[in-house]
Every structure is written in C-alpha cells, then in structure tokens.
Amino acid sequence: MDGGLKGRVLAVCREAGFPLAGVARAAPAGGARAAAERALAAGLFGEMRWMDADWVARATDPGRFLAGAKSLVVVALPAHAPDPPRPADGRARGLVARYARGRDYHRVFEARLRKAVRRLREKFGAEARATVDYGPLLERPYAAAAGLGWIGKSTMLLAPGFGPWVLLGVIATTLELEPDPPLRKSCGSCRRCIVACPTGAIAPDGGVVDARRCISYLTIEHRGVIPRELRAAMGARVFGCDDCLDACPVGANRWEADPELQAASAERAWPELASFLAMDQEAFAAAYRGTALMRAKRDGMARNACIALGNAGSAEDAEVLAAALEDSSPLVRGHAAWALGRLAARTGAEVRGRLAGRLAAEDDPWVREELELALAEADGRDATG
C-alpha cells in the first residue's frame, strides 16, 4: 500500500477547504447497523420515515454507496463560534443553534466536496463519490473508525481539541488508502450531556437519543404538533439545540468555526420571534434562502416562534400571538393558542377575549382543543402542559 498516496489524498482535502480529515476502510459497519436497527424498531427516529430498514442497510455499507469502494475519507469542519451580543432592543428573541447561523453547511460541504472529488478523479484516476449527513452513509461511526474522534454519550462525535463542535462529510473512493487507527478514548463516567438535555432525550447511560424528545428534531425535522409536555422545556430555542454540546468538556474552551458557518449578524443567532409570524412562505424564503433554517419551512419556524414567545415573551407579545390565531396554518394557530395561555399564566396578559373569539370561529378539532386548554390556563384552571 502506497503510504505517500494517502498523504497526497489528504492534501487534496485540505486544499478543498477541510482542515480535518482521516481515513477508514470502506467496510460494512455492523455495530452501527445493529444499533440503528434497534433504534428504528423502537421508533426512536420519530417521523423521519426515510430512515427505514433499507436506508439503514445502505447507510452502513459503503459498497452500496460507491461500487468498488475501498476507502472512506472522512472530513470535518469546526463549528464552535461564540455567541454574538444579543440585540438590546427589548424585543422577544429566539435562539438558533450555532451551526445554523451562517451559510447552510450542506451547501458549504457540497461545494468543497465536489472540488475534492473532481481532483481525486483527475489526479489519481480513481472513482469517488461524496455525501454530507443527508446521504446514505452514517458518517459518525466512520469518522470514529477514521480516528477523528470517538462517539460520546450524546451520540455526537467528540474530536480531540474540538469536542462535539465539528460537522462531517464523507468521500468514498476506489483508492486503497492506509486507514487511520481509531482513538482509544471514551467519556468515562462523565454524564454532563445527559444531565444537560432539557427534555431527557438521551438515554440514562448515554449512547442512544430518542429523536421524539430531542429539541433539534422537534424544531427542524418534525412537521407536526410539538407534544404539550415538551413545549415549556424548549425555552426560546427556535432551530436546534446546543445544550448537550455546551455541556461537553471536550473542546469547550476552543472557539473555532469555519468562516462560512459563522453568524453574518446577531439577528442570525437571536432572530426576532415576531418576524416569523409576520412572514408568509415567500417572505420567509427571501429572508432565509441559503441558510439551514429553510429546512424547517415557514410554518415550522412560525410554530417554533409561538412556543418561544409563550416561554420567553412578555405581556406585550400577546398581540402578535393573537394575530397568529388567524394564521392560515392550523399548526401555527394551535401553537399560538398554547402560547397565549402560557403567556397569560406567566405575565397576567389579558388574552381571554381573543381566545374565546377564535374558538367561536375555529373548525379544526385540534386547534379547538388547544384554544379550550389555553382558556383554562388563562382562567387559572388546570391545563395539561
């Protein structure tokens, strides 16, 4: 095996914009497949129905991703940018996860991976194919196999010096490269990520995440109603959640992020919540095109903003939530009703008239239920959630 070949391949990856890279064999990941199959059988993937049994089988077999694949080059970008100062304008604001504050990382990876793949084909005459996390390869187990880090109890890859603050991509190639040795590290007795999770999504012993309780899943991938019992724990988070990452001691003191992943403005980290309710889909697309927030779509972000206003808004925000009771989306109307009830209980805001008026006109059964529960909360009566 040509040891110099590996160095030249990794140099191509660095030139393409990936400062971190390692090599693993393109072999089936049996352990990862078994774990994913257990999670699938237990329903832990929630409504991500594309992650079915066939997807799991393909995602753990690089040969199905690229015929004749012999090696996987796993690349990573750091994404631990400090919070910009929160705007001191008195407006209710949400919180966006750090990785999503700049350009959509999928686009960043895609452009650089295309460059790397093209160079591998041209320079070495090899076949190569790349993917980010939307593709059919489980990148974290292969990143661990490539020595880039180890899988923490949060299920995140923990890279030495960077901790969980890295984003991953994979290049499968027909080149036979010397694999890097896996790291002999673990989290030991540390449980900080487990304790830090606001919704208890991480299993008590770690290593398993229930997507149905994970704020990142709920605010991004989940398209429907947020369970009432989880809404208060979401706080002001409107896209993703960094709590388990923030709690990890690995890489905690190293603030480094690729320039394209850093927030272009404070508004990207701390968006004004009312703005999501004022925008239609066209305005939302114009404001957030090219960012990861497009993944949640306008109705999802408006839903998330309603919950954040209920948890962190002031009495002055009752008016914007009341206006959201007239939204064309039942998803938004129902969560606006919940938020008004919670706002009334928290701040004493007078919302009963608006809730009762909407109830008289509402024909969606779920929204009617949310309105009735919100009226009970506004009246000081028991209301679940």
C-alpha positions as a Markdown table, in Angstrom:
| # | Residue | x | y | z |
|---|---|---|---|---|
| 1 | Met | 0.0 | 0.0 | 0.0 |
| 2 | Asp | 1.4 | 3.4 | -1.1 |
| 3 | Gly | 1.8 | 5.5 | 2.1 |
| 4 | Gly | 2.6 | 8.5 | 0.1 |
| 5 | Leu | -0.7 | 8.2 | -1.8 |
| 6 | Lys | -2.7 | 8.8 | 1.4 |
| 7 | Gly | -0.7 | 12.0 | 2.1 |
| 8 | Arg | -1.5 | 13.3 | -1.3 |
| 9 | Val | -5.2 | 12.5 | -1.0 |
| 10 | Leu | -5.4 | 14.2 | 2.4 |
| 11 | Ala | -3.6 | 17.2 | 0.9 |
| 12 | Val | -6.3 | 17.4 | -1.8 |
| 13 | Cys | -8.9 | 17.5 | 1.0 |
| 14 | Arg | -7.1 | 20.3 | 2.8 |
| 15 | Glu | -6.8 | 22.3 | -0.4 |
| 16 | Ala | -10.5 | 21.9 | -0.9 |
| 17 | Gly | -11.1 | 23.5 | 2.5 |
| 18 | Phe | -11.2 | 20.7 | 5.0 |
| 19 | Pro | -8.7 | 21.1 | 7.8 |
| 20 | Leu | -9.6 | 17.8 | 9.5 |
| 21 | Ala | -9.6 | 14.5 | 7.6 |
| 22 | Gly | -9.0 | 10.8 | 8.3 |
| 23 | Val | -9.3 | 7.5 | 6.5 |
| 24 | Ala | -11.3 | 4.4 | 7.3 |
| 25 | Arg | -11.8 | 1.2 | 5.4 |
| 26 | Ala | -14.9 | 1.1 | 3.2 |
| 27 | Ala | -16.3 | -1.9 | 5.1 |
| 28 | Pro | -19.8 | -2.5 | 6.4 |
| 29 | Ala | -20.3 | -1.0 | 9.9 |
| 30 | Gly | -22.0 | -3.9 | 11.6 |
| 31 | Gly | -22.2 | -2.4 | 15.1 |
| 32 | Ala | -23.6 | 0.8 | 13.8 |
| 33 | Arg | -26.2 | -1.1 | 11.7 |
| 34 | Ala | -27.3 | -3.1 | 14.7 |
| 35 | Ala | -27.7 | 0.0 | 16.8 |
| 36 | Ala | -29.7 | 1.8 | 14.1 |
| 37 | Glu | -31.9 | -1.2 | 13.6 |
| 38 | Arg | -32.7 | -1.3 | 17.3 |
| 39 | Ala | -33.5 | 2.5 | 17.3 |
| 40 | Leu | -35.7 | 2.0 | 14.3 |
| 41 | Ala | -37.6 | -0.9 | 15.8 |
| 42 | Ala | -38.1 | 1.2 | 19.0 |
| 43 | Gly | -39.5 | 4.1 | 17.0 |
| 44 | Leu | -36.7 | 6.5 | 18.1 |
| 45 | Phe | -36.3 | 8.0 | 14.7 |
| 46 | Gly | -39.7 | 9.7 | 15.0 |
| 47 | Glu | -41.3 | 10.8 | 11.7 |
| 48 | Met | -38.0 | 10.6 | 9.7 |
| 49 | Arg | -39.6 | 7.8 | 7.7 |
| 50 | Trp | -36.9 | 7.9 | 5.0 |
| 51 | Met | -34.7 | 6.3 | 7.7 |
| 52 | Asp | -36.2 | 2.9 | 7.1 |
| 53 | Ala | -34.7 | -0.6 | 7.2 |
| 54 | Asp | -33.3 | -0.3 | 3.6 |
| 55 | Trp | -31.8 | 3.1 | 4.3 |
| 56 | Val | -30.1 | 1.7 | 7.4 |
| 57 | Ala | -28.7 | -1.2 | 5.4 |
| 58 | Arg | -27.4 | 1.1 | 2.7 |
| 59 | Ala | -26.1 | 3.7 | 5.2 |
| 60 | Thr | -23.8 | 1.1 | 6.8 |
| 61 | Asp | -22.5 | -0.4 | 3.6 |
| 62 | Pro | -20.1 | 1.9 | 1.6 |
| 63 | Gly | -20.1 | -0.6 | -1.3 |
| 64 | Arg | -23.8 | 0.3 | -1.9 |
| 65 | Phe | -22.9 | 3.9 | -2.0 |
| 66 | Leu | -20.0 | 3.5 | -4.4 |
| 67 | Ala | -19.4 | 0.3 | -6.2 |
| 68 | Gly | -15.8 | -0.9 | -5.6 |
| 69 | Ala | -15.2 | 1.5 | -2.8 |
| 70 | Lys | -12.1 | 0.6 | -0.8 |
| 71 | Ser | -11.6 | 3.7 | 1.4 |
| 72 | Leu | -13.6 | 6.4 | 3.1 |
| 73 | Val | -12.0 | 9.8 | 3.6 |
| 74 | Val | -14.0 | 11.5 | 6.4 |
| 75 | Val | -13.6 | 15.3 | 6.5 |
| 76 | Ala | -14.7 | 17.7 | 9.2 |
| 77 | Leu | -15.2 | 21.4 | 9.7 |
| 78 | Pro | -15.1 | 23.2 | 13.1 |
| 79 | Ala | -18.3 | 24.9 | 14.1 |
| 80 | His | -17.8 | 26.4 | 17.6 |
| 81 | Ala | -18.4 | 30.1 | 17.1 |
| 82 | Pro | -19.1 | 32.3 | 20.1 |
| 83 | Asp | -22.5 | 33.9 | 20.5 |
| 84 | Pro | -22.7 | 37.4 | 19.1 |
| 85 | Pro | -24.0 | 40.0 | 21.5 |
| 86 | Arg | -27.8 | 39.7 | 21.9 |
| 87 | Pro | -29.5 | 42.8 | 20.5 |
| 88 | Ala | -30.5 | 45.1 | 23.4 |
| 89 | Asp | -33.7 | 46.4 | 21.8 |
| 90 | Gly | -36.2 | 44.8 | 24.2 |
| 91 | Arg | -37.8 | 42.6 | 21.6 |
| 92 | Ala | -38.5 | 38.9 | 22.3 |
| 93 | Arg | -35.9 | 36.9 | 20.5 |
| 94 | Gly | -35.3 | 33.2 | 19.8 |
| 95 | Leu | -32.1 | 31.2 | 19.8 |
| 96 | Val | -30.6 | 29.4 | 16.8 |
| 97 | Ala | -28.1 | 26.6 | 17.2 |
| 98 | Arg | -24.5 | 27.7 | 16.4 |
| 99 | Tyr | -24.0 | 25.5 | 13.3 |
| 100 | Ala | -27.1 | 27.1 | 11.6 |
| 101 | Arg | -26.2 | 30.7 | 12.0 |
| 102 | Gly | -24.1 | 31.1 | 8.8 |
| 103 | Arg | -24.5 | 29.6 | 5.4 |
| 104 | Asp | -26.2 | 26.3 | 5.2 |
| 105 | Tyr | -23.4 | 23.8 | 6.0 |
| 106 | His | -24.8 | 21.4 | 3.4 |
| 107 | Arg | -24.0 | 23.9 | 0.7 |
| 108 | Val | -20.6 | 24.6 | 2.2 |
| 109 | Phe | -19.7 | 20.9 | 2.2 |
| 110 | Glu | -21.2 | 20.3 | -1.2 |
| 111 | Ala | -19.1 | 22.9 | -3.0 |
| 112 | Arg | -15.9 | 21.8 | -1.3 |
| 113 | Leu | -16.6 | 18.1 | -1.6 |
| 114 | Arg | -17.3 | 18.5 | -5.4 |
| 115 | Lys | -13.9 | 20.2 | -5.7 |
| 116 | Ala | -12.2 | 17.3 | -3.8 |
| 117 | Val | -13.9 | 14.6 | -5.7 |
| 118 | Arg | -13.0 | 16.2 | -9.0 |
| 119 | Arg | -9.4 | 16.5 | -8.0 |
| 120 | Leu | -9.3 | 12.8 | -6.9 |
| 121 | Arg | -10.6 | 11.7 | -10.2 |
| 122 | Glu | -8.3 | 13.9 | -12.2 |
| 123 | Lys | -5.2 | 13.4 | -10.2 |
| 124 | Phe | -5.4 | 9.7 | -9.3 |
| 125 | Gly | -7.8 | 8.3 | -12.0 |
| 126 | Ala | -10.0 | 6.9 | -9.2 |
| 127 | Glu | -13.7 | 6.8 | -8.7 |
| 128 | Ala | -15.0 | 8.9 | -5.9 |
| 129 | Arg | -18.4 | 10.0 | -4.5 |
| 130 | Ala | -19.1 | 12.3 | -1.6 |
| 131 | Thr | -22.0 | 13.0 | 0.8 |
| 132 | Val | -23.0 | 15.1 | 3.8 |
| 133 | Asp | -25.4 | 13.9 | 6.5 |
| 134 | Tyr | -28.4 | 13.8 | 4.2 |
| 135 | Gly | -26.8 | 11.0 | 2.2 |
| 136 | Pro | -26.9 | 7.3 | 2.7 |
| 137 | Leu | -23.9 | 6.9 | 4.9 |
| 138 | Leu | -23.7 | 7.1 | 8.7 |
| 139 | Glu | -20.8 | 9.5 | 8.9 |
| 140 | Arg | -20.2 | 9.4 | 12.7 |
| 141 | Pro | -19.3 | 5.7 | 13.0 |
| 142 | Tyr | -16.9 | 6.0 | 10.1 |
| 143 | Ala | -15.5 | 9.2 | 11.5 |
| 144 | Ala | -14.7 | 7.3 | 14.7 |
| 145 | Ala | -13.2 | 4.5 | 12.6 |
| 146 | Ala | -11.0 | 7.0 | 10.8 |
| 147 | Gly | -9.6 | 8.3 | 14.1 |
| 148 | Leu | -11.2 | 11.7 | 14.0 |
| 149 | Gly | -12.8 | 11.2 | 17.4 |
| 150 | Trp | -15.0 | 8.9 | 19.5 |
| 151 | Ile | -18.7 | 8.6 | 19.8 |
| 152 | Gly | -19.8 | 10.3 | 23.0 |
| 153 | Lys | -22.7 | 9.5 | 25.3 |
| 154 | Ser | -24.7 | 12.2 | 23.4 |
| 155 | Thr | -24.1 | 10.1 | 20.2 |
| 156 | Met | -22.1 | 13.1 | 18.8 |
| 157 | Leu | -18.5 | 12.6 | 17.5 |
| 158 | Leu | -16.1 | 14.1 | 20.0 |
| 159 | Ala | -13.0 | 15.2 | 18.2 |
| 160 | Pro | -9.9 | 15.9 | 20.4 |
| 161 | Gly | -9.5 | 19.6 | 20.8 |
| 162 | Phe | -12.8 | 20.3 | 19.2 |
| 163 | Gly | -15.3 | 18.1 | 21.1 |
| 164 | Pro | -18.7 | 17.8 | 19.5 |
| 165 | Trp | -18.3 | 21.0 | 17.6 |
| 166 | Val | -17.5 | 19.5 | 14.2 |
| 167 | Leu | -19.6 | 18.9 | 11.1 |
| 168 | Leu | -18.8 | 15.9 | 8.9 |
| 169 | Gly | -18.7 | 14.8 | 5.3 |
| 170 | Val | -17.5 | 11.6 | 3.7 |
| 171 | Ile | -15.8 | 10.8 | 0.4 |
| 172 | Ala | -15.9 | 7.2 | -0.8 |
| 173 | Thr | -13.2 | 6.2 | -3.2 |
| 174 | Thr | -11.8 | 3.2 | -5.1 |
| 175 | Leu | -8.3 | 4.2 | -3.9 |
| 176 | Glu | -6.9 | 1.8 | -1.4 |
| 177 | Leu | -5.5 | 4.0 | 1.4 |
| 178 | Glu | -3.9 | 3.1 | 4.7 |
| 179 | Pro | -6.7 | 3.6 | 7.4 |
| 180 | Asp | -6.0 | 5.6 | 10.5 |
| 181 | Pro | -6.2 | 3.9 | 13.9 |
| 182 | Pro | -9.3 | 4.5 | 15.9 |
| 183 | Leu | -8.8 | 6.5 | 19.1 |
| 184 | Arg | -8.8 | 4.6 | 22.4 |
| 185 | Lys | -10.9 | 7.1 | 24.2 |
| 186 | Ser | -14.3 | 7.3 | 25.9 |
| 187 | Cys | -16.4 | 9.6 | 28.0 |
| 188 | Gly | -15.6 | 7.6 | 31.1 |
| 189 | Ser | -18.0 | 8.4 | 34.0 |
| 190 | Cys | -18.9 | 11.8 | 32.6 |
| 191 | Arg | -22.7 | 12.3 | 32.2 |
| 192 | Arg | -22.8 | 16.1 | 31.7 |
| 193 | Cys | -24.6 | 15.9 | 28.3 |
| 194 | Ile | -27.2 | 13.5 | 29.7 |
| 195 | Val | -28.0 | 15.8 | 32.6 |
| 196 | Ala | -28.0 | 18.9 | 30.4 |
| 197 | Cys | -30.6 | 17.7 | 27.9 |
| 198 | Pro | -33.7 | 19.8 | 28.7 |
| 199 | Thr | -36.2 | 17.1 | 27.6 |
| 200 | Gly | -34.4 | 13.9 | 28.7 |
| 201 | Ala | -33.8 | 12.8 | 25.1 |
| 202 | Ile | -30.5 | 11.0 | 25.9 |
| 203 | Ala | -30.8 | 7.5 | 27.5 |
| 204 | Pro | -29.7 | 7.4 | 31.2 |
| 205 | Asp | -26.5 | 5.5 | 30.3 |
| 206 | Gly | -25.9 | 7.5 | 27.1 |
| 207 | Gly | -25.4 | 6.2 | 23.6 |
| 208 | Val | -29.0 | 6.4 | 22.5 |
| 209 | Val | -31.1 | 9.5 | 21.6 |
| 210 | Asp | -34.8 | 9.5 | 21.3 |
| 211 | Ala | -35.4 | 11.9 | 18.4 |
| 212 | Arg | -39.0 | 12.3 | 19.5 |
| 213 | Arg | -37.8 | 14.2 | 22.6 |
| 214 | Cys | -34.8 | 15.9 | 21.0 |
| 215 | Ile | -35.3 | 19.7 | 20.6 |
| 216 | Ser | -33.2 | 19.6 | 17.4 |
| 217 | Tyr | -35.5 | 17.1 | 15.8 |
| 218 | Leu | -38.7 | 18.8 | 17.1 |
| 219 | Thr | -37.7 | 22.2 | 15.8 |
| 220 | Ile | -36.3 | 21.1 | 12.4 |
| 221 | Glu | -37.4 | 17.7 | 11.2 |
| 222 | His | -40.7 | 17.3 | 12.9 |
| 223 | Arg | -43.5 | 18.7 | 10.8 |
| 224 | Gly | -46.5 | 18.3 | 13.1 |
| 225 | Val | -47.6 | 19.2 | 16.6 |
| 226 | Ile | -45.0 | 19.6 | 19.3 |
| 227 | Pro | -46.1 | 17.5 | 22.3 |
| 228 | Arg | -47.5 | 19.7 | 25.0 |
| 229 | Glu | -45.3 | 18.1 | 27.7 |
| 230 | Leu | -42.2 | 19.2 | 25.9 |
| 231 | Arg | -43.0 | 22.8 | 24.9 |
| 232 | Ala | -42.0 | 24.5 | 28.1 |
| 233 | Ala | -38.6 | 22.8 | 28.1 |
| 234 | Met | -37.9 | 24.2 | 24.6 |
| 235 | Gly | -37.5 | 27.7 | 26.1 |
| 236 | Ala | -36.6 | 30.2 | 23.4 |
| 237 | Arg | -34.9 | 27.7 | 21.1 |
| 238 | Val | -36.4 | 28.0 | 17.6 |
| 239 | Phe | -33.9 | 26.0 | 15.5 |
| 240 | Gly | -31.8 | 23.3 | 17.0 |
| 241 | Cys | -30.4 | 23.0 | 20.5 |
| 242 | Asp | -26.8 | 23.2 | 21.7 |
| 243 | Asp | -27.3 | 22.1 | 25.3 |
| 244 | Cys | -25.6 | 18.7 | 25.2 |
| 245 | Leu | -22.8 | 20.2 | 23.2 |
| 246 | Asp | -22.3 | 23.1 | 25.5 |
| 247 | Ala | -22.2 | 20.7 | 28.5 |
| 248 | Cys | -19.4 | 18.6 | 27.0 |
| 249 | Pro | -16.0 | 19.4 | 28.5 |
| 250 | Val | -14.1 | 18.2 | 25.4 |
| 251 | Gly | -13.2 | 21.2 | 23.3 |
| 252 | Ala | -15.2 | 23.5 | 25.5 |
| 253 | Asn | -12.5 | 26.2 | 25.6 |
| 254 | Arg | -11.7 | 26.2 | 21.9 |
| 255 | Trp | -13.7 | 28.7 | 19.9 |
| 256 | Glu | -13.1 | 28.0 | 16.3 |
| 257 | Ala | -15.5 | 27.9 | 13.4 |
| 258 | Asp | -15.2 | 27.9 | 9.6 |
| 259 | Pro | -15.9 | 31.5 | 8.4 |
| 260 | Glu | -18.8 | 30.4 | 6.3 |
| 261 | Leu | -20.5 | 28.8 | 9.3 |
| 262 | Gln | -20.3 | 31.9 | 11.5 |
| 263 | Ala | -23.3 | 34.2 | 12.0 |
| 264 | Ala | -23.4 | 37.0 | 9.4 |
| 265 | Ser | -25.2 | 39.2 | 12.0 |
| 266 | Ala | -26.6 | 39.0 | 15.6 |
| 267 | Glu | -30.0 | 38.5 | 14.0 |
| 268 | Arg | -29.0 | 35.1 | 12.7 |
| 269 | Ala | -28.2 | 33.9 | 16.2 |
| 270 | Trp | -31.0 | 35.8 | 18.0 |
| 271 | Pro | -33.9 | 36.2 | 15.5 |
| 272 | Glu | -36.8 | 38.4 | 16.4 |
| 273 | Leu | -39.7 | 36.0 | 17.1 |
| 274 | Ala | -42.5 | 38.2 | 15.9 |
| 275 | Ser | -40.9 | 38.3 | 12.4 |
| 276 | Phe | -41.6 | 34.6 | 11.8 |
| 277 | Leu | -45.3 | 35.1 | 12.4 |
| 278 | Ala | -45.4 | 38.2 | 10.1 |
| 279 | Met | -43.8 | 36.4 | 7.1 |
| 280 | Asp | -45.5 | 34.3 | 4.5 |
| 281 | Gln | -43.6 | 31.5 | 2.8 |
| 282 | Glu | -42.3 | 33.8 | 0.0 |
| 283 | Ala | -41.0 | 36.4 | 2.5 |
| 284 | Phe | -39.5 | 33.6 | 4.7 |
| 285 | Ala | -37.7 | 32.1 | 1.6 |
| 286 | Ala | -36.4 | 35.6 | 0.7 |
| 287 | Ala | -35.1 | 36.2 | 4.2 |
| 288 | Tyr | -33.5 | 32.8 | 4.9 |
| 289 | Arg | -32.6 | 31.4 | 1.5 |
| 290 | Gly | -29.2 | 29.7 | 1.6 |
| 291 | Thr | -29.4 | 29.0 | 5.4 |
| 292 | Ala | -30.2 | 25.9 | 7.3 |
| 293 | Leu | -33.5 | 27.4 | 8.6 |
| 294 | Met | -35.1 | 26.7 | 5.2 |
| 295 | Arg | -35.2 | 23.0 | 6.4 |
| 296 | Ala | -37.9 | 23.8 | 8.9 |
| 297 | Lys | -40.0 | 25.8 | 6.4 |
| 298 | Arg | -42.1 | 28.8 | 7.3 |
| 299 | Asp | -44.9 | 27.1 | 9.2 |
| 300 | Gly | -42.4 | 25.1 | 11.2 |
| 301 | Met | -40.5 | 28.3 | 12.2 |
| 302 | Ala | -43.7 | 30.1 | 13.0 |
| 303 | Arg | -44.8 | 27.2 | 15.2 |
| 304 | Asn | -41.4 | 27.3 | 17.0 |
| 305 | Ala | -41.7 | 31.1 | 17.4 |
| 306 | Cys | -45.1 | 30.7 | 19.0 |
| 307 | Ile | -43.7 | 28.3 | 21.6 |
| 308 | Ala | -40.7 | 30.5 | 22.3 |
| 309 | Leu | -43.0 | 33.6 | 22.8 |
| 310 | Gly | -45.1 | 31.6 | 25.2 |
| 311 | Asn | -42.0 | 30.6 | 27.2 |
| 312 | Ala | -39.9 | 33.8 | 26.9 |
| 313 | Gly | -42.2 | 36.6 | 25.7 |
| 314 | Ser | -43.7 | 39.5 | 27.7 |
| 315 | Ala | -47.3 | 40.6 | 28.0 |
| 316 | Glu | -46.6 | 43.0 | 25.1 |
| 317 | Asp | -46.2 | 39.9 | 22.8 |
| 318 | Ala | -49.8 | 38.9 | 23.4 |
| 319 | Glu | -50.9 | 41.0 | 20.4 |
| 320 | Val | -48.7 | 39.3 | 17.9 |
| 321 | Leu | -49.7 | 35.9 | 19.2 |
| 322 | Ala | -53.4 | 36.9 | 19.0 |
| 323 | Ala | -52.9 | 37.9 | 15.4 |
| 324 | Ala | -51.3 | 34.4 | 14.8 |
| 325 | Leu | -54.7 | 32.9 | 15.8 |
| 326 | Glu | -55.8 | 33.9 | 12.4 |
| 327 | Asp | -52.9 | 32.3 | 10.5 |
| 328 | Ser | -53.8 | 30.2 | 7.5 |
| 329 | Ser | -51.9 | 27.2 | 9.0 |
| 330 | Pro | -53.7 | 25.2 | 11.8 |
| 331 | Leu | -50.3 | 24.2 | 13.0 |
| 332 | Val | -49.5 | 27.8 | 13.8 |
| 333 | Arg | -52.9 | 28.7 | 15.2 |
| 334 | Gly | -52.9 | 25.8 | 17.7 |
| 335 | His | -49.4 | 26.7 | 19.0 |
| 336 | Ala | -50.3 | 30.3 | 19.2 |
| 337 | Ala | -53.3 | 29.4 | 21.4 |
| 338 | Trp | -51.0 | 27.4 | 23.7 |
| 339 | Ala | -48.5 | 30.3 | 23.8 |
| 340 | Leu | -51.3 | 32.8 | 24.7 |
| 341 | Gly | -52.5 | 30.6 | 27.6 |
| 342 | Arg | -48.9 | 30.2 | 28.9 |
| 343 | Leu | -48.3 | 33.9 | 28.5 |
| 344 | Ala | -51.4 | 34.8 | 30.5 |
| 345 | Ala | -50.3 | 32.4 | 33.2 |
| 346 | Arg | -46.8 | 33.8 | 33.3 |
| 347 | Thr | -47.4 | 37.5 | 32.9 |
| 348 | Gly | -51.1 | 38.1 | 33.6 |
| 349 | Ala | -51.6 | 39.3 | 30.0 |
| 350 | Glu | -55.3 | 39.6 | 29.1 |
| 351 | Val | -56.0 | 37.2 | 26.3 |
| 352 | Arg | -59.3 | 35.6 | 27.1 |
| 353 | Gly | -61.3 | 37.6 | 24.7 |
| 354 | Arg | -59.1 | 36.8 | 21.7 |
| 355 | Leu | -59.0 | 33.1 | 22.6 |
| 356 | Ala | -62.8 | 32.9 | 23.0 |
| 357 | Gly | -63.4 | 34.8 | 19.8 |
| 358 | Arg | -61.2 | 32.5 | 17.8 |
| 359 | Leu | -62.8 | 29.4 | 19.4 |
| 360 | Ala | -66.2 | 30.6 | 18.2 |
| 361 | Ala | -64.9 | 30.6 | 14.6 |
| 362 | Glu | -62.4 | 27.7 | 14.6 |
| 363 | Asp | -63.4 | 24.5 | 12.9 |
| 364 | Asp | -60.1 | 22.5 | 13.2 |
| 365 | Pro | -60.6 | 19.9 | 16.1 |
| 366 | Trp | -57.0 | 20.0 | 17.4 |
| 367 | Val | -56.9 | 23.8 | 17.3 |
| 368 | Arg | -60.2 | 24.0 | 19.2 |
| 369 | Glu | -58.7 | 21.7 | 21.8 |
| 370 | Glu | -55.7 | 24.0 | 22.2 |
| 371 | Leu | -57.9 | 27.0 | 22.5 |
| 372 | Glu | -60.0 | 25.4 | 25.2 |
| 373 | Leu | -56.9 | 24.4 | 27.2 |
| 374 | Ala | -55.5 | 27.9 | 26.7 |
| 375 | Leu | -58.7 | 29.4 | 28.1 |
| 376 | Ala | -58.5 | 27.2 | 31.1 |
| 377 | Glu | -54.9 | 28.2 | 31.7 |
| 378 | Ala | -55.7 | 31.9 | 31.2 |
| 379 | Asp | -58.5 | 31.5 | 33.8 |
| 380 | Gly | -56.1 | 29.9 | 36.3 |
| 381 | Arg | -57.7 | 26.5 | 36.0 |
| 382 | Asp | -55.8 | 23.3 | 35.5 |
| 383 | Ala | -54.5 | 22.8 | 31.9 |
| 384 | Thr | -52.2 | 20.0 | 31.0 |
| 385 | Gly | -48.8 | 21.2 | 29.8 |
